[in-house]
Amino acid sequence: MEVIEENIQKERLELVQNAISNGMGYTEYRDLVRKLAENRQTTGVDQLESLINYTELNDRRMKRWDKTLKIPVEIEERISKVKSKLTFLVLSESWCGDASPSLPVMNKISELNPNIEFKIVLRDENLELMDQFLTNGTRSIPKLIVLDKENEEVIADWGPRSSIATEMVEAYKKEHGKLTSEFKQDLQVWYNKDKGQNILEDLLELLF
């Protein structure tokens, strides 16, 4: 059994490392989403009107988050002291509403410490990797995978939402059975009011 588990972990690590090698930096990802929005397109095979609309919306949201996101000075100092060489690898898609507040926070963290690399890959082009990091059996995104490069070890994963947002989603599903477009709008309002702080808190727990 130990040998089987060892082989599974090795295969998982190889998938992560290959994705990092082929991944986009944040600037490249933002350029991709912006161009898709301008051309009324979306990532993925299905060029559905709803997904295109979400891509346009997320482009505007990320642009706003990139400009307005503030990290407290004391937290900046903590992040700057991380000595381990890490890679933040994220599975995402341009239409993903929960990615629009999360990815800018991850990018800000990586900008504060040269030891933290940030890479993004598209979920639907990396389903084998995605299936190694399911959330309650589903391919929910964004999904962050944290790799310790020196020890060649996946040390954490996170997503698709911050801890408070997850509680909100689970409570709504319990009462209503599924998420509605109205709830998704309310969730984005909450993200804006929270200003990325709950996401930041969650990610700090992965680092310390």
Buried (B, 14 or more C-beta within 10 A) or exposed (E): EEEEEEEEEEEBBEBBBBBBEEBBBBEEBBEBBBEBBEEEBBBBEEEEEEBBBBBBBBBEBBBBBBEEBEBEEEBBEBBEEBEBBBBBBBBBBBBBBBBBBBBBBBBBBBBBBEBBBBBBBBBBBBEEBBEBBEBEEEBBBBBBBBBBBEEEEBEBBBBBBBEBBBEBBEEBEEEEEEEEEEBBEEBBEBBBEBBBBBBBBBBEEBBE
